[in-house]
Amino acid sequence: MTAITIGVSACLLGQEVRYDGGHKHDRYITDTLGHFFNFLPICPEVECGLPTPREAMRLEGDPENPHLMTRTSRIDRTGQMTAYCEARARALESEDLCGFIFKKDSPSSGLYRVKVYNNNVAAKTGRGLFADAVVRHFPLLPVEEEGRLNDAEIRENFIERVFSYRRWKDFLLKSPDIHGLVQFHTAHKLLIMSHSTQYYRELGALVGNPHQLPEKELFAAYEELFMKALALHATVKKNTNVLMHIMGYFKKQLDQGEKQELLAVIDQYHNRLVPLIVPLTLLKHYVHKYDQTYLKQQIYLAPHPAELMLRNHV
């Protein structure tokens, strides 16, 4: 797999670029994700020409089209910031990004529920100007805020999407053709199913009738559906469905005791008594014991490094 690069708000990497001259170093990002990802640090406020330290700013006015105002001197920095954001977003096209982690609550980089003021009354209805520019320019790019990564399910979903996006980009780098797309889709079938049966059907129909579109359009349509599918969370219910689907491949090999044990473990997972890694470990044992070639190639069984322990939460 090609090296994975993600954009990260520079302050989260320990760079002293915040308005007060400080940082918001996030150890999970640098000490854990840093083993698997390359980071592209970005601080929009510094890169657009503002000093450190600097006067604090906030968003004001219409949440859909807010102004970026300094708090005390009342200088409107909107034009300066938006010009930077548009140019920087275009420049990011050459960085081969597979994801972006933004600083929460920032008027430039906050992704969700950023405060927007009207008559000095704040409503958490906005998005930072730079984060908004990135999302609009790269609508399929996996994006998240560092604060939300504390939620195990959100963390797993984001990181899984980052690795999946890298696999898709790698596919596009290798002189892609329809045969290759079929192979890619086949390997990702169960992963897609764990996120959305609707998108699973739509992607299957797309790959099953590949000549209805020119190749370039076919790949673009697949990418859009694929990334939209993975943006939906793989819930316990969805995963249970996939686990039972996998078990079906062993109906002729497992004896009665093995079937009962596997069903019991899947039921424990379904009732949130054990993490997903428990039934998956048993299933992977059977995959290799009975040499299930189709299942061996399924990305679902190992969509990201085990060291991240993303499937170890209940």
Sequence and secondary structure as in RCSB ss.txt:
>XXXX:A:sequence
MTAITIGVSACLLGQEVRYDGGHKHDRYITDTLGHFFNFLPICPEVECGLPTPREAMRLEGDPENPHLMTRTSRI
DRTGQMTAYCEARARALESEDLCGFIFKKDSPSSGLYRVKVYNNNVAAKTGRGLFADAVVRHFPLLPVEEEGRLN
DAEIRENFIERVFSYRRWKDFLLKSPDIHGLVQFHTAHKLLIMSHSTQYYRELGALVGNPHQLPEKELFAAYEEL
FMKALALHATVKKNTNVLMHIMGYFKKQLDQGEKQELLAVIDQYHNRLVPLIVPLTLLKHYVHKYDQTYLKQQIY
LAPHPAELMLRNHV
>XXXX:A:secstr
   EEEEEEGGGGT   STTS     HIIIIIGGGTEEEEEE HHHHTT  SS   EEEES TTS EEEETTT  
B HHHHHHHHHHHHHHGGGGTEEEEEE TT TTT  SSEEEEETTEEEEEE  HHHHHHHHH TTS EEETGGGG
SHHHHHHHHHHHHHHHHHHHHHHS   HHHHHHHHHHHHHHHHTT HHHHHHHHHHHHSGGGS HHHHHHHHHHH
HHHHHHS   HHHHHHHHHHHHGGGTTT  HHHHHHHHHHHHHHHTTSS THHHHHHHHHHHHHTT HHHHT GG
G SS GGG TT   
